[in-house]
Amino acid sequence: MSETEAERLQRALVRIRRLMALLAALGAAAALLCKGVAWGAGFLAGALAAMINFRWLEQVAGGLDPGRGARRLRWAVLFGLRYVLLGAAGYVIVKVFGFSGLAILAGLLVAAAAVLAELIYELVYAGT
């Protein structure tokens, strides 16, 4: 990957992270206003889980460098356990704190929405 491609990728990742934070804040505020505290907190919890999962995926992708043998194994194990960890966290959030499960699921879509928005941005501004 050339330096220009690496810089472009880094800028895209920064935009995606910022979009996720913006969508999390706006979605939590909208859920809070429309459905109440349980929905607002649930959306925010799901969005935070999506942001953590996105960060883990970034780290796993960065660890695919052939020169990182021991670190690669550690990230592979964490990658495999991420759904167990996120599922356990979701269970605790719903059962213990009483947040809305549907709001958590909606919050989990924040990362996908941010990536789609970045995709559209890249398509529109690809020539500039």
Secondary structure, 3 states (H helix, E strand, C coil): CCHHHHHHHHHHHHHHHHHHHHHHHHHHHHHHHHHCHHHHHHHHHHHHHHHHHHHHHHHHHHCCCCCCHHHHHHHHHHHHHHHHHHHHHHHHHHHCCCCCHHHHHHHHCHHHHHHHHHHHHHHHHCCC
